[in-house]
Amino acid sequence: MVAAWGNAPAHPRSYPCVRIFDAAGRRLIATGVCSGTFAQFRIPLPPGRYLVDRSLLAGPGPQPGSFTVEVAPRQWVNLAPSPLPGPVP
């Protein structure tokens, strides 16, 4: 759970934010739609290795900055950024 300052929007907009390709980056497997203050999304996938493209450029394949993830049976893969070290002012 993440706490944010202020009130969250009553009706946050949804927008395409992620594409999932096979491990070789040749075949588009799924697209994700983000919503909420922290751009949350969920894409159920079978176990395997995938290439995640979070760029907003919708080229024919994965864009620079894509990365691979390994999905284990009945497990989540957390793509949230690492927390900052120490207290945040």
PyMOL Python script that loads the backbone (N, CA, C, O; Angstrom):
from pymol import cmd

cmd.read_pdbstr("""\
ATOM      1  N   MET A   1       0.844  -1.174   0.000  1.00  0.00           N
ATOM      2  CA  MET A   1       0.000   0.000   0.000  1.00  0.00           C
ATOM      3  C   MET A   1       0.887   1.233   0.000  1.00  0.00           C
ATOM      4  O   MET A   1       1.909   1.276   0.684  1.00  0.00           O
ATOM      5  N   VAL A   2       0.495   2.217  -0.759  1.00  0.00           N
ATOM      6  CA  VAL A   2       1.262   3.448  -0.858  1.00  0.00           C
ATOM      7  C   VAL A   2       0.354   4.608  -0.502  1.00  0.00           C
ATOM      8  O   VAL A   2      -0.749   4.721  -1.037  1.00  0.00           O
ATOM      9  N   ALA A   3       0.803   5.468   0.391  1.00  0.00           N
ATOM     10  CA  ALA A   3       0.014   6.634   0.764  1.00  0.00           C
ATOM     11  C   ALA A   3       0.469   7.823  -0.064  1.00  0.00           C
ATOM     12  O   ALA A   3       1.664   8.006  -0.296  1.00  0.00           O
ATOM     13  N   ALA A   4      -0.473   8.619  -0.501  1.00  0.00           N
ATOM     14  CA  ALA A   4      -0.156   9.809  -1.300  1.00  0.00           C
ATOM     15  C   ALA A   4      -0.722  11.035  -0.599  1.00  0.00           C
ATOM     16  O   ALA A   4      -1.666  10.942   0.186  1.00  0.00           O
ATOM     17  N   TRP A   5      -0.125  12.187  -0.898  1.00  0.00           N
ATOM     18  CA  TRP A   5      -0.633  13.431  -0.344  1.00  0.00           C
ATOM     19  C   TRP A   5      -1.909  13.820  -1.065  1.00  0.00           C
ATOM     20  O   TRP A   5      -2.026  13.636  -2.276  1.00  0.00           O
ATOM     21  N   GLY A   6      -2.855  14.351  -0.328  1.00  0.00           N
ATOM     22  CA  GLY A   6      -4.091  14.850  -0.937  1.00  0.00           C
ATOM     23  C   GLY A   6      -5.053  13.735  -1.268  1.00  0.00           C
ATOM     24  O   GLY A   6      -4.850  12.579  -0.896  1.00  0.00           O
ATOM     25  N   ASN A   7      -6.097  14.101  -1.969  1.00  0.00           N
ATOM     26  CA  ASN A   7      -7.120  13.139  -2.350  1.00  0.00           C
ATOM     27  C   ASN A   7      -6.854  12.620  -3.753  1.00  0.00           C
ATOM     28  O   ASN A   7      -6.425  13.367  -4.633  1.00  0.00           O
ATOM     29  N   ALA A   8      -7.109  11.347  -3.949  1.00  0.00           N
ATOM     30  CA  ALA A   8      -6.971  10.763  -5.284  1.00  0.00           C
ATOM     31  C   ALA A   8      -8.100  11.272  -6.170  1.00  0.00           C
ATOM     32  O   ALA A   8      -9.171  11.595  -5.656  1.00  0.00           O
ATOM     33  N   PRO A   9      -7.901  11.356  -7.480  1.00  0.00           N
ATOM     34  CA  PRO A   9      -8.976  11.788  -8.366  1.00  0.00           C
ATOM     35  C   PRO A   9     -10.176  10.856  -8.265  1.00  0.00           C
ATOM     36  O   PRO A   9     -10.020   9.651  -8.064  1.00  0.00           O
ATOM     37  N   ALA A  10     -11.362  11.413  -8.403  1.00  0.00           N
ATOM     38  CA  ALA A  10     -12.583  10.611  -8.296  1.00  0.00           C
ATOM     39  C   ALA A  10     -12.687   9.613  -9.438  1.00  0.00           C
ATOM     40  O   ALA A  10     -13.101   8.474  -9.221  1.00  0.00           O
ATOM     41  N   HIS A  11     -12.323  10.011 -10.638  1.00  0.00           N
ATOM     42  CA  HIS A  11     -12.399   9.129 -11.805  1.00  0.00           C
ATOM     43  C   HIS A  11     -11.095   9.228 -12.583  1.00  0.00           C
ATOM     44  O   HIS A  11     -11.025   9.934 -13.589  1.00  0.00           O
ATOM     45  N   PRO A  12     -10.046   8.517 -12.119  1.00  0.00           N
ATOM     46  CA  PRO A  12      -8.764   8.636 -12.818  1.00  0.00           C
ATOM     47  C   PRO A  12      -8.888   8.093 -14.242  1.00  0.00           C
ATOM     48  O   PRO A  12      -9.601   7.122 -14.495  1.00  0.00           O
ATOM     49  N   ARG A  13      -8.182   8.740 -15.157  1.00  0.00           N
ATOM     50  CA  ARG A  13      -8.247   8.306 -16.541  1.00  0.00           C
ATOM     51  C   ARG A  13      -7.451   7.020 -16.725  1.00  0.00           C
ATOM     52  O   ARG A  13      -6.536   6.731 -15.954  1.00  0.00           O
ATOM     53  N   SER A  14      -7.799   6.265 -17.734  1.00  0.00           N
ATOM     54  CA  SER A  14      -7.079   5.051 -18.103  1.00  0.00           C
ATOM     55  C   SER A  14      -6.377   5.299 -19.426  1.00  0.00           C
ATOM     56  O   SER A  14      -6.892   6.027 -20.275  1.00  0.00           O
ATOM     57  N   TYR A  15      -5.220   4.710 -19.607  1.00  0.00           N
ATOM     58  CA  TYR A  15      -4.461   4.908 -20.842  1.00  0.00           C
ATOM     59  C   TYR A  15      -3.539   3.704 -21.067  1.00  0.00           C
ATOM     60  O   TYR A  15      -3.095   3.077 -20.105  1.00  0.00           O
ATOM     61  N   PRO A  16      -3.249   3.380 -22.335  1.00  0.00           N
ATOM     62  CA  PRO A  16      -2.316   2.286 -22.611  1.00  0.00           C
ATOM     63  C   PRO A  16      -0.929   2.655 -22.102  1.00  0.00           C
ATOM     64  O   PRO A  16      -0.451   3.760 -22.356  1.00  0.00           O
ATOM     65  N   CYS A  17      -0.280   1.743 -21.387  1.00  0.00           N
ATOM     66  CA  CYS A  17       0.998   2.099 -20.776  1.00  0.00           C
ATOM     67  C   CYS A  17       2.067   1.029 -20.871  1.00  0.00           C
ATOM     68  O   CYS A  17       3.231   1.308 -20.583  1.00  0.00           O
ATOM     69  N   VAL A  18       1.716  -0.178 -21.263  1.00  0.00           N
ATOM     70  CA  VAL A  18       2.717  -1.245 -21.283  1.00  0.00           C
ATOM     71  C   VAL A  18       2.347  -2.261 -22.354  1.00  0.00           C
ATOM     72  O   VAL A  18       1.174  -2.537 -22.606  1.00  0.00           O
ATOM     73  N   ARG A  19       3.392  -2.810 -22.978  1.00  0.00           N
ATOM     74  CA  ARG A  19       3.194  -3.896 -23.935  1.00  0.00           C
ATOM     75  C   ARG A  19       4.072  -5.060 -23.511  1.00  0.00           C
ATOM     76  O   ARG A  19       5.204  -4.864 -23.070  1.00  0.00           O
ATOM     77  N   ILE A  20       3.549  -6.269 -23.646  1.00  0.00           N
ATOM     78  CA  ILE A  20       4.274  -7.481 -23.278  1.00  0.00           C
ATOM     79  C   ILE A  20       4.539  -8.277 -24.554  1.00  0.00           C
ATOM     80  O   ILE A  20       3.615  -8.602 -25.300  1.00  0.00           O
ATOM     81  N   PHE A  21       5.822  -8.587 -24.794  1.00  0.00           N
ATOM     82  CA  PHE A  21       6.236  -9.368 -25.956  1.00  0.00           C
ATOM     83  C   PHE A  21       6.792 -10.706 -25.491  1.00  0.00           C
ATOM     84  O   PHE A  21       7.116 -10.877 -24.316  1.00  0.00           O
ATOM     85  N   ASP A  22       6.903 -11.660 -26.423  1.00  0.00           N
ATOM     86  CA  ASP A  22       7.591 -12.902 -26.093  1.00  0.00           C
ATOM     87  C   ASP A  22       9.044 -12.565 -25.766  1.00  0.00           C
ATOM     88  O   ASP A  22       9.483 -11.438 -25.995  1.00  0.00           O
ATOM     89  N   ALA A  23       9.791 -13.525 -25.235  1.00  0.00           N
ATOM     90  CA  ALA A  23      11.158 -13.260 -24.761  1.00  0.00           C
ATOM     91  C   ALA A  23      12.071 -12.755 -25.873  1.00  0.00           C
ATOM     92  O   ALA A  23      13.025 -12.028 -25.598  1.00  0.00           O
ATOM     93  N   ALA A  24      11.799 -13.123 -27.113  1.00  0.00           N
ATOM     94  CA  ALA A  24      12.623 -12.683 -28.240  1.00  0.00           C
ATOM     95  C   ALA A  24      12.219 -11.298 -28.735  1.00  0.00           C
ATOM     96  O   ALA A  24      12.947 -10.692 -29.521  1.00  0.00           O
ATOM     97  N   GLY A  25      11.079 -10.792 -28.292  1.00  0.00           N
ATOM     98  CA  GLY A  25      10.606  -9.485 -28.713  1.00  0.00           C
ATOM     99  C   GLY A  25       9.980  -9.476 -30.096  1.00  0.00           C
ATOM    100  O   GLY A  25       9.857  -8.421 -30.719  1.00  0.00           O
ATOM    101  N   ARG A  26       9.586 -10.640 -30.574  1.00  0.00           N
ATOM    102  CA  ARG A  26       9.024 -10.732 -31.927  1.00  0.00           C
ATOM    103  C   ARG A  26       7.506 -10.694 -31.962  1.00  0.00           C
ATOM    104  O   ARG A  26       6.921 -10.191 -32.921  1.00  0.00           O
ATOM    105  N   ARG A  27       6.865 -11.217 -30.930  1.00  0.00           N
ATOM    106  CA  ARG A  27       5.403 -11.350 -30.956  1.00  0.00           C
ATOM    107  C   ARG A  27       4.792 -10.608 -29.780  1.00  0.00           C
ATOM    108  O   ARG A  27       5.203 -10.801 -28.636  1.00  0.00           O
ATOM    109  N   LEU A  28       3.807  -9.755 -30.061  1.00  0.00           N
ATOM    110  CA  LEU A  28       3.091  -9.043 -29.005  1.00  0.00           C
ATOM    111  C   LEU A  28       2.145 -10.021 -28.316  1.00  0.00           C
ATOM    112  O   LEU A  28       1.304 -10.646 -28.961  1.00  0.00           O
ATOM    113  N   ILE A  29       2.292 -10.146 -27.003  1.00  0.00           N
ATOM    114  CA  ILE A  29       1.472 -11.076 -26.214  1.00  0.00           C
ATOM    115  C   ILE A  29       0.264 -10.363 -25.623  1.00  0.00           C
ATOM    116  O   ILE A  29      -0.853 -10.876 -25.690  1.00  0.00           O
ATOM    117  N   ALA A  30       0.483  -9.174 -25.039  1.00  0.00           N
ATOM    118  CA  ALA A  30      -0.606  -8.458 -24.359  1.00  0.00           C
ATOM    119  C   ALA A  30      -0.268  -6.978 -24.265  1.00  0.00           C
ATOM    120  O   ALA A  30       0.889  -6.578 -24.392  1.00  0.00           O
ATOM    121  N   THR A  31      -1.295  -6.178 -24.041  1.00  0.00           N
ATOM    122  CA  THR A  31      -1.112  -4.758 -23.753  1.00  0.00           C
ATOM    123  C   THR A  31      -1.788  -4.466 -22.430  1.00  0.00           C
ATOM    124  O   THR A  31      -2.775  -5.109 -22.074  1.00  0.00           O
ATOM    125  N   GLY A  32      -1.264  -3.504 -21.707  1.00  0.00           N
ATOM    126  CA  GLY A  32      -1.825  -3.148 -20.411  1.00  0.00           C
ATOM    127  C   GLY A  32      -2.343  -1.721 -20.410  1.00  0.00           C
ATOM    128  O   GLY A  32      -1.817  -0.847 -21.098  1.00  0.00           O
ATOM    129  N   VAL A  33      -3.380  -1.510 -19.628  1.00  0.00           N
ATOM    130  CA  VAL A  33      -3.983  -0.193 -19.468  1.00  0.00           C
ATOM    131  C   VAL A  33      -3.760   0.238 -18.030  1.00  0.00           C
ATOM    132  O   VAL A  33      -4.147  -0.466 -17.098  1.00  0.00           O
ATOM    133  N   CYS A  34      -3.136   1.396 -17.849  1.00  0.00           N
ATOM    134  CA  CYS A  34      -2.861   1.926 -16.515  1.00  0.00           C
ATOM    135  C   CYS A  34      -4.000   2.824 -16.056  1.00  0.00           C
ATOM    136  O   CYS A  34      -4.718   3.417 -16.862  1.00  0.00           O
ATOM    137  N   SER A  35      -4.141   2.904 -14.754  1.00  0.00           N
ATOM    138  CA  SER A  35      -5.121   3.806 -14.156  1.00  0.00           C
ATOM    139  C   SER A  35      -4.657   4.144 -12.751  1.00  0.00           C
ATOM    140  O   SER A  35      -3.746   3.513 -12.216  1.00  0.00           O
ATOM    141  N   GLY A  36      -5.285   5.135 -12.166  1.00  0.00           N
ATOM    142  CA  GLY A  36      -4.965   5.512 -10.800  1.00  0.00           C
ATOM    143  C   GLY A  36      -3.787   6.458 -10.714  1.00  0.00           C
ATOM    144  O   GLY A  36      -3.104   6.719 -11.704  1.00  0.00           O
ATOM    145  N   THR A  37      -3.562   6.963  -9.523  1.00  0.00           N
ATOM    146  CA  THR A  37      -2.516   7.932  -9.271  1.00  0.00           C
ATOM    147  C   THR A  37      -1.129   7.370  -9.552  1.00  0.00           C
ATOM    148  O   THR A  37      -0.245   8.104  -9.993  1.00  0.00           O
ATOM    149  N   PHE A  38      -0.930   6.100  -9.309  1.00  0.00           N
ATOM    150  CA  PHE A  38       0.387   5.495  -9.453  1.00  0.00           C
ATOM    151  C   PHE A  38       0.506   4.629 -10.696  1.00  0.00           C
ATOM    152  O   PHE A  38       1.403   3.790 -10.770  1.00  0.00           O
ATOM    153  N   ALA A  39      -0.375   4.809 -11.677  1.00  0.00           N
ATOM    154  CA  ALA A  39      -0.332   4.082 -12.958  1.00  0.00           C
ATOM    155  C   ALA A  39      -0.282   2.571 -12.743  1.00  0.00           C
ATOM    156  O   ALA A  39       0.634   1.897 -13.215  1.00  0.00           O
ATOM    157  N   GLN A  40      -1.265   2.053 -12.033  1.00  0.00           N
ATOM    158  CA  GLN A  40      -1.315   0.635 -11.747  1.00  0.00           C
ATOM    159  C   GLN A  40      -1.889  -0.125 -12.935  1.00  0.00           C
ATOM    160  O   GLN A  40      -2.773   0.368 -13.635  1.00  0.00           O
ATOM    161  N   PHE A  41      -1.374  -1.333 -13.153  1.00  0.00           N
ATOM    162  CA  PHE A  41      -1.926  -2.217 -14.163  1.00  0.00           C
ATOM    163  C   PHE A  41      -1.718  -3.656 -13.715  1.00  0.00           C
ATOM    164  O   PHE A  41      -0.890  -3.945 -12.851  1.00  0.00           O
ATOM    165  N   ARG A  42      -2.485  -4.544 -14.322  1.00  0.00           N
ATOM    166  CA  ARG A  42      -2.379  -5.970 -14.020  1.00  0.00           C
ATOM    167  C   ARG A  42      -2.585  -6.722 -15.324  1.00  0.00           C
ATOM    168  O   ARG A  42      -3.560  -6.483 -16.037  1.00  0.00           O
ATOM    169  N   ILE A  43      -1.676  -7.623 -15.633  1.00  0.00           N
ATOM    170  CA  ILE A  43      -1.789  -8.445 -16.830  1.00  0.00           C
ATOM    171  C   ILE A  43      -1.534  -9.892 -16.423  1.00  0.00           C
ATOM    172  O   ILE A  43      -0.388 -10.253 -16.153  1.00  0.00           O
ATOM    173  N   PRO A  44      -2.570 -10.732 -16.370  1.00  0.00           N
ATOM    174  CA  PRO A  44      -2.354 -12.147 -16.057  1.00  0.00           C
ATOM    175  C   PRO A  44      -1.638 -12.840 -17.225  1.00  0.00           C
ATOM    176  O   PRO A  44      -2.068 -12.741 -18.374  1.00  0.00           O
ATOM    177  N   LEU A  45      -0.553 -13.533 -16.918  1.00  0.00           N
ATOM    178  CA  LEU A  45       0.233 -14.236 -17.934  1.00  0.00           C
ATOM    179  C   LEU A  45       0.565 -15.637 -17.452  1.00  0.00           C
ATOM    180  O   LEU A  45       0.719 -15.857 -16.251  1.00  0.00           O
ATOM    181  N   PRO A  46       0.676 -16.585 -18.370  1.00  0.00           N
ATOM    182  CA  PRO A  46       1.146 -17.912 -17.956  1.00  0.00           C
ATOM    183  C   PRO A  46       2.631 -17.840 -17.598  1.00  0.00           C
ATOM    184  O   PRO A  46       3.318 -16.905 -18.011  1.00  0.00           O
ATOM    185  N   PRO A  47       3.133 -18.811 -16.836  1.00  0.00           N
ATOM    186  CA  PRO A  47       4.553 -18.798 -16.478  1.00  0.00           C
ATOM    187  C   PRO A  47       5.425 -18.737 -17.729  1.00  0.00           C
ATOM    188  O   PRO A  47       5.103 -19.324 -18.762  1.00  0.00           O
ATOM    189  N   GLY A  48       6.534 -18.011 -17.610  1.00  0.00           N
ATOM    190  CA  GLY A  48       7.460 -17.903 -18.735  1.00  0.00           C
ATOM    191  C   GLY A  48       8.281 -16.641 -18.656  1.00  0.00           C
ATOM    192  O   GLY A  48       8.225 -15.896 -17.678  1.00  0.00           O
ATOM    193  N   ARG A  49       9.046 -16.417 -19.709  1.00  0.00           N
ATOM    194  CA  ARG A  49       9.923 -15.243 -19.797  1.00  0.00           C
ATOM    195  C   ARG A  49       9.319 -14.290 -20.822  1.00  0.00           C
ATOM    196  O   ARG A  49       8.920 -14.706 -21.909  1.00  0.00           O
ATOM    197  N   TYR A  50       9.253 -12.995 -20.463  1.00  0.00           N
ATOM    198  CA  TYR A  50       8.609 -11.988 -21.306  1.00  0.00           C
ATOM    199  C   TYR A  50       9.461 -10.732 -21.381  1.00  0.00           C
ATOM    200  O   TYR A  50      10.283 -10.466 -20.503  1.00  0.00           O
ATOM    201  N   LEU A  51       9.252  -9.970 -22.438  1.00  0.00           N
ATOM    202  CA  LEU A  51       9.901  -8.675 -22.621  1.00  0.00           C
ATOM    203  C   LEU A  51       8.853  -7.601 -22.350  1.00  0.00           C
ATOM    204  O   LEU A  51       7.792  -7.596 -22.975  1.00  0.00           O
ATOM    205  N   VAL A  52       9.145  -6.694 -21.425  1.00  0.00           N
ATOM    206  CA  VAL A  52       8.216  -5.643 -21.023  1.00  0.00           C
ATOM    207  C   VAL A  52       8.661  -4.328 -21.655  1.00  0.00           C
ATOM    208  O   VAL A  52       9.810  -3.912 -21.502  1.00  0.00           O
ATOM    209  N   ASP A  53       7.738  -3.676 -22.367  1.00  0.00           N
ATOM    210  CA  ASP A  53       8.017  -2.395 -23.019  1.00  0.00           C
ATOM    211  C   ASP A  53       7.092  -1.360 -22.407  1.00  0.00           C
ATOM    212  O   ASP A  53       5.888  -1.377 -22.663  1.00  0.00           O
ATOM    213  N   ARG A  54       7.644  -0.450 -21.593  1.00  0.00           N
ATOM    214  CA  ARG A  54       6.836   0.581 -20.948  1.00  0.00           C
ATOM    215  C   ARG A  54       6.931   1.926 -21.655  1.00  0.00           C
ATOM    216  O   ARG A  54       6.438   2.931 -21.144  1.00  0.00           O
ATOM    217  N   SER A  55       7.556   1.953 -22.819  1.00  0.00           N
ATOM    218  CA  SER A  55       7.638   3.222 -23.540  1.00  0.00           C
ATOM    219  C   SER A  55       6.275   3.530 -24.151  1.00  0.00           C
ATOM    220  O   SER A  55       5.497   2.619 -24.436  1.00  0.00           O
ATOM    221  N   LEU A  56       5.996   4.781 -24.348  1.00  0.00           N
ATOM    222  CA  LEU A  56       4.733   5.178 -24.952  1.00  0.00           C
ATOM    223  C   LEU A  56       4.829   5.231 -26.475  1.00  0.00           C
ATOM    224  O   LEU A  56       3.845   5.530 -27.152  1.00  0.00           O
ATOM    225  N   LEU A  57       6.015   4.940 -27.011  1.00  0.00           N
ATOM    226  CA  LEU A  57       6.171   4.889 -28.457  1.00  0.00           C
ATOM    227  C   LEU A  57       5.600   3.564 -28.946  1.00  0.00           C
ATOM    228  O   LEU A  57       6.026   2.498 -28.503  1.00  0.00           O
ATOM    229  N   ALA A  58       4.668   3.631 -29.832  1.00  0.00           N
ATOM    230  CA  ALA A  58       4.002   2.415 -30.296  1.00  0.00           C
ATOM    231  C   ALA A  58       4.603   1.950 -31.616  1.00  0.00           C
ATOM    232  O   ALA A  58       3.891   1.819 -32.611  1.00  0.00           O
ATOM    233  N   GLY A  59       5.904   1.702 -31.631  1.00  0.00           N
ATOM    234  CA  GLY A  59       6.545   1.178 -32.826  1.00  0.00           C
ATOM    235  C   GLY A  59       6.137  -0.268 -33.037  1.00  0.00           C
ATOM    236  O   GLY A  59       5.381  -0.824 -32.241  1.00  0.00           O
ATOM    237  N   PRO A  60       6.629  -0.880 -34.101  1.00  0.00           N
ATOM    238  CA  PRO A  60       6.214  -2.253 -34.407  1.00  0.00           C
ATOM    239  C   PRO A  60       6.727  -3.286 -33.415  1.00  0.00           C
ATOM    240  O   PRO A  60       6.163  -4.376 -33.324  1.00  0.00           O
ATOM    241  N   GLY A  61       7.764  -2.977 -32.680  1.00  0.00           N
ATOM    242  CA  GLY A  61       8.316  -3.927 -31.720  1.00  0.00           C
ATOM    243  C   GLY A  61       8.737  -3.224 -30.453  1.00  0.00           C
ATOM    244  O   GLY A  61       8.438  -2.044 -30.271  1.00  0.00           O
ATOM    245  N   PRO A  62       9.433  -3.934 -29.566  1.00  0.00           N
ATOM    246  CA  PRO A  62       9.888  -3.326 -28.318  1.00  0.00           C
ATOM    247  C   PRO A  62      10.822  -2.154 -28.590  1.00  0.00           C
ATOM    248  O   PRO A  62      11.594  -2.178 -29.549  1.00  0.00           O
ATOM    249  N   GLN A  63      10.751  -1.152 -27.763  1.00  0.00           N
ATOM    250  CA  GLN A  63      11.562   0.055 -27.900  1.00  0.00           C
ATOM    251  C   GLN A  63      12.772  -0.033 -26.961  1.00  0.00           C
ATOM    252  O   GLN A  63      12.780  -0.860 -26.049  1.00  0.00           O
ATOM    253  N   PRO A  64      13.799   0.813 -27.173  1.00  0.00           N
ATOM    254  CA  PRO A  64      14.935   0.823 -26.247  1.00  0.00           C
ATOM    255  C   PRO A  64      14.463   1.065 -24.813  1.00  0.00           C
ATOM    256  O   PRO A  64      13.549   1.854 -24.574  1.00  0.00           O
ATOM    257  N   GLY A  65      15.088   0.388 -23.883  1.00  0.00           N
ATOM    258  CA  GLY A  65      14.689   0.509 -22.478  1.00  0.00           C
ATOM    259  C   GLY A  65      13.765  -0.616 -22.029  1.00  0.00           C
ATOM    260  O   GLY A  65      13.394  -0.680 -20.857  1.00  0.00           O
ATOM    261  N   SER A  66      13.392  -1.498 -22.942  1.00  0.00           N
ATOM    262  CA  SER A  66      12.571  -2.658 -22.564  1.00  0.00           C
ATOM    263  C   SER A  66      13.409  -3.597 -21.701  1.00  0.00           C
ATOM    264  O   SER A  66      14.638  -3.566 -21.761  1.00  0.00           O
ATOM    265  N   PHE A  67      12.757  -4.420 -20.908  1.00  0.00           N
ATOM    266  CA  PHE A  67      13.474  -5.337 -20.031  1.00  0.00           C
ATOM    267  C   PHE A  67      12.708  -6.649 -19.929  1.00  0.00           C
ATOM    268  O   PHE A  67      11.506  -6.698 -20.193  1.00  0.00           O
ATOM    269  N   THR A  68      13.407  -7.707 -19.547  1.00  0.00           N
ATOM    270  CA  THR A  68      12.786  -9.022 -19.425  1.00  0.00           C
ATOM    271  C   THR A  68      12.381  -9.296 -17.990  1.00  0.00           C
ATOM    272  O   THR A  68      13.003  -8.812 -17.044  1.00  0.00           O
ATOM    273  N   VAL A  69      11.321 -10.086 -17.850  1.00  0.00           N
ATOM    274  CA  VAL A  69      10.867 -10.551 -16.542  1.00  0.00           C
ATOM    275  C   VAL A  69      10.590 -12.043 -16.651  1.00  0.00           C
ATOM    276  O   VAL A  69      10.267 -12.555 -17.723  1.00  0.00           O
ATOM    277  N   GLU A  70      10.720 -12.721 -15.538  1.00  0.00           N
ATOM    278  CA  GLU A  70      10.411 -14.143 -15.444  1.00  0.00           C
ATOM    279  C   GLU A  70       9.163 -14.280 -14.576  1.00  0.00           C
ATOM    280  O   GLU A  70       9.156 -13.855 -13.421  1.00  0.00           O
ATOM    281  N   VAL A  71       8.109 -14.871 -15.134  1.00  0.00           N
ATOM    282  CA  VAL A  71       6.856 -15.079 -14.402  1.00  0.00           C
ATOM    283  C   VAL A  71       6.839 -16.528 -13.932  1.00  0.00           C
ATOM    284  O   VAL A  71       6.858 -17.453 -14.743  1.00  0.00           O
ATOM    285  N   ALA A  72       6.802 -16.716 -12.614  1.00  0.00           N
ATOM    286  CA  ALA A  72       6.752 -18.049 -12.017  1.00  0.00           C
ATOM    287  C   ALA A  72       5.292 -18.453 -11.801  1.00  0.00           C
ATOM    288  O   ALA A  72       4.426 -17.582 -11.720  1.00  0.00           O
ATOM    289  N   PRO A  73       5.003 -19.745 -11.707  1.00  0.00           N
ATOM    290  CA  PRO A  73       3.621 -20.182 -11.480  1.00  0.00           C
ATOM    291  C   PRO A  73       3.022 -19.561 -10.216  1.00  0.00           C
ATOM    292  O   PRO A  73       3.648 -19.581  -9.156  1.00  0.00           O
ATOM    293  N   ARG A  74       1.840 -19.025 -10.326  1.00  0.00           N
ATOM    294  CA  ARG A  74       1.061 -18.443  -9.217  1.00  0.00           C
ATOM    295  C   ARG A  74       1.825 -17.356  -8.455  1.00  0.00           C
ATOM    296  O   ARG A  74       1.681 -17.238  -7.238  1.00  0.00           O
ATOM    297  N   GLN A  75       2.637 -16.560  -9.163  1.00  0.00           N
ATOM    298  CA  GLN A  75       3.405 -15.493  -8.533  1.00  0.00           C
ATOM    299  C   GLN A  75       3.177 -14.174  -9.263  1.00  0.00           C
ATOM    300  O   GLN A  75       2.870 -14.159 -10.455  1.00  0.00           O
ATOM    301  N   TRP A  76       3.331 -13.063  -8.533  1.00  0.00           N
ATOM    302  CA  TRP A  76       3.274 -11.717  -9.101  1.00  0.00           C
ATOM    303  C   TRP A  76       4.684 -11.257  -9.400  1.00  0.00           C
ATOM    304  O   TRP A  76       5.631 -11.666  -8.728  1.00  0.00           O
ATOM    305  N   VAL A  77       4.829 -10.409 -10.405  1.00  0.00           N
ATOM    306  CA  VAL A  77       6.091  -9.733 -10.666  1.00  0.00           C
ATOM    307  C   VAL A  77       5.846  -8.256 -10.396  1.00  0.00           C
ATOM    308  O   VAL A  77       5.026  -7.624 -11.062  1.00  0.00           O
ATOM    309  N   ASN A  78       6.554  -7.711  -9.422  1.00  0.00           N
ATOM    310  CA  ASN A  78       6.374  -6.318  -9.034  1.00  0.00           C
ATOM    311  C   ASN A  78       7.307  -5.450  -9.875  1.00  0.00           C
ATOM    312  O   ASN A  78       8.526  -5.610  -9.820  1.00  0.00           O
ATOM    313  N   LEU A  79       6.735  -4.536 -10.649  1.00  0.00           N
ATOM    314  CA  LEU A  79       7.530  -3.654 -11.507  1.00  0.00           C
ATOM    315  C   LEU A  79       7.651  -2.249 -10.930  1.00  0.00           C
ATOM    316  O   LEU A  79       8.093  -1.334 -11.625  1.00  0.00           O
ATOM    317  N   ALA A  80       7.268  -2.067  -9.684  1.00  0.00           N
ATOM    318  CA  ALA A  80       7.360  -0.755  -9.045  1.00  0.00           C
ATOM    319  C   ALA A  80       8.827  -0.380  -8.849  1.00  0.00           C
ATOM    320  O   ALA A  80       9.662  -1.257  -8.630  1.00  0.00           O
ATOM    321  N   PRO A  81       9.151   0.910  -8.926  1.00  0.00           N
ATOM    322  CA  PRO A  81      10.534   1.316  -8.683  1.00  0.00           C
ATOM    323  C   PRO A  81      10.955   1.030  -7.245  1.00  0.00           C
ATOM    324  O   PRO A  81      10.115   0.952  -6.349  1.00  0.00           O
ATOM    325  N   SER A  82      12.241   0.878  -7.035  1.00  0.00           N
ATOM    326  CA  SER A  82      12.764   0.627  -5.692  1.00  0.00           C
ATOM    327  C   SER A  82      12.520   1.851  -4.810  1.00  0.00           C
ATOM    328  O   SER A  82      12.582   2.981  -5.295  1.00  0.00           O
ATOM    329  N   PRO A  83      12.243   1.643  -3.524  1.00  0.00           N
ATOM    330  CA  PRO A  83      12.052   2.789  -2.635  1.00  0.00           C
ATOM    331  C   PRO A  83      13.341   3.580  -2.473  1.00  0.00           C
ATOM    332  O   PRO A  83      14.438   3.034  -2.599  1.00  0.00           O
ATOM    333  N   LEU A  84      13.199   4.853  -2.197  1.00  0.00           N
ATOM    334  CA  LEU A  84      14.364   5.706  -1.959  1.00  0.00           C
ATOM    335  C   LEU A  84      15.002   5.351  -0.626  1.00  0.00           C
ATOM    336  O   LEU A  84      14.292   5.031   0.327  1.00  0.00           O
ATOM    337  N   PRO A  85      16.343   5.403  -0.538  1.00  0.00           N
ATOM    338  CA  PRO A  85      16.986   5.114   0.743  1.00  0.00           C
ATOM    339  C   PRO A  85      16.794   6.279   1.712  1.00  0.00           C
ATOM    340  O   PRO A  85      16.877   7.444   1.323  1.00  0.00           O
ATOM    341  N   GLY A  86      16.544   5.959   2.941  1.00  0.00           N
ATOM    342  CA  GLY A  86      16.441   6.980   3.974  1.00  0.00           C
ATOM    343  C   GLY A  86      15.124   7.746   3.928  1.00  0.00           C
ATOM    344  O   GLY A  86      14.277   7.485   3.074  1.00  0.00           O
ATOM    345  N   PRO A  87      14.960   8.670   4.829  1.00  0.00           N
ATOM    346  CA  PRO A  87      13.738   9.442   4.872  1.00  0.00           C
ATOM    347  C   PRO A  87      13.627  10.405   3.693  1.00  0.00           C
ATOM    348  O   PRO A  87      14.632  10.941   3.226  1.00  0.00           O
ATOM    349  N   VAL A  88      12.434  10.616   3.227  1.00  0.00           N
ATOM    350  CA  VAL A  88      12.179  11.558   2.147  1.00  0.00           C
ATOM    351  C   VAL A  88      11.720  12.876   2.779  1.00  0.00           C
ATOM    352  O   VAL A  88      10.770  12.878   3.562  1.00  0.00           O
ATOM    353  N   PRO A  89      12.376  13.996   2.453  1.00  0.00           N
ATOM    354  CA  PRO A  89      11.996  15.258   3.094  1.00  0.00           C
ATOM    355  C   PRO A  89      10.618  15.729   2.677  1.00  0.00           C
ATOM    356  O   PRO A  89      10.159  16.776   3.133  1.00  0.00           O
TER     357      PRO A  89
END
""", "prot")
cmd.dss("prot")
cmd.show_as("cartoon", "prot")
cmd.util.cbc("prot")
cmd.orient("prot")
